[in-house]
């Protein structure tokens, strides 16, 4: 989630320093056709609601997106608290680790 914030914070200017692997795995610039295709379209669109679990707090969101933050279902499906063993195993570990680089498109600026 942290790398999402970093990338979205820089918007398009960020993508000039992002690795090719990041572009390939992380959908390209926000709003691009590839991003829309892989990331469910603009926020609020029908495709987004269908693929991304509907509005925050909706029943579908709770069912598909693991329920409220901190709930048992959230911990089970969304890797547990940041830094936990389950989070490291399923969510690629802390940014910068080899496992993170392999699964999470690599750090910003990697080759």
C-alpha positions in Angstrom: 0.0 0.0 0.0 2.9 2.3 0.7 4.3 2.1 -2.8 0.8 2.9 -4.2 0.8 6.1 -2.2 4.3 7.0 -3.4 3.4 6.4 -7.0 0.0 8.1 -6.9 1.5 11.0 -5.0 3.9 11.8 -7.9 1.3 11.1 -10.6 2.7 10.9 -14.1 6.0 12.5 -13.2 6.8 9.5 -11.1 6.7 7.1 -14.0 9.8 8.6 -15.5 11.8 7.1 -12.6 9.9 3.9 -12.3 11.4 0.6 -13.6 10.0 -1.2 -16.7 9.0 -4.0 -14.4 7.0 -1.6 -12.3 5.2 -0.3 -15.4 4.5 -3.8 -16.6 3.1 -5.0 -13.3 1.6 -1.9 -11.9 -0.6 -0.9 -14.8 1.1 2.2 -16.2 0.2 5.8 -15.4 -3.0 6.5 -13.5 -5.8 6.9 -16.1 -4.0 5.0 -18.9 -5.9 2.4 -20.9 -3.7 -0.4 -19.3 -4.5 1.0 -15.8 -8.3 1.1 -16.7 -8.1 -2.5 -18.0 -6.2 -4.0 -15.1 -7.3 -1.8 -12.2 -11.1 -1.7 -12.9 -11.5 1.7 -14.5 -12.1 5.1 -12.9 -13.1 5.1 -9.2 -16.9 4.8 -9.0 -17.4 3.3 -12.5 -19.5 0.1 -12.9 -16.3 -1.9 -13.7 -14.7 -0.6 -10.6 -17.7 -1.5 -8.5 -17.9 -4.9 -10.1 -14.1 -5.8 -9.7 -13.1 -3.7 -6.8 -15.9 -4.6 -4.4 -18.2 -1.6 -4.6 -18.2 1.5 -2.5 -16.2 1.6 0.7 -18.3 0.1 3.5 -20.8 -1.7 1.2 -21.7 -5.3 1.9 -19.8 -6.4 -1.3 -16.8 -4.4 -0.2 -16.8 -6.1 3.2 -17.3 -9.5 1.6 -14.6 -9.2 -1.0 -12.2 -6.7 0.6 -11.9 -8.4 3.9 -14.2 -6.3 6.0 -13.3 -3.3 8.2 -9.6 -2.6 8.9 -8.6 -4.6 11.9 -11.4 -7.2 11.7 -10.6 -10.9 11.9 -11.6 -11.3 8.3 -9.3 -8.4 7.3 -6.4 -10.0 9.2 -7.1 -13.4 7.6 -7.4 -12.2 4.0 -5.4 -9.0 4.0 -2.2 -10.3 5.6 -2.7 -9.1 9.2 -1.1 -6.0 10.7 1.7 -4.3 8.8 5.0 -5.9 9.8 3.4 -9.2 10.9 4.9 -12.5 9.7 1.7 -13.1 7.6 2.0 -9.7 6.1 5.7 -10.3 5.2 4.9 -13.7 3.6 1.8 -12.6 1.6 2.4 -8.9 0.9 6.1 -9.2 -0.1 7.6 -8.0 3.1 9.1 -4.5 3.8 9.8 -2.4 0.7 13.4 -3.0 -0.5 13.6 -6.7 0.4 14.4 -9.2 -2.4 10.9 -10.7 -1.9 9.4 -7.3 -2.2 11.4 -6.6 -5.4 10.3 -9.9 -6.9 6.6 -9.7 -6.2 5.8 -6.0 -5.9 7.5 -4.7 -9.1 10.6 -3.5 -7.4 11.5 -0.3 -5.7 10.8 3.0 -7.5 13.8 3.7 -9.8 15.0 0.1 -10.0 16.3 -1.3 -13.3 
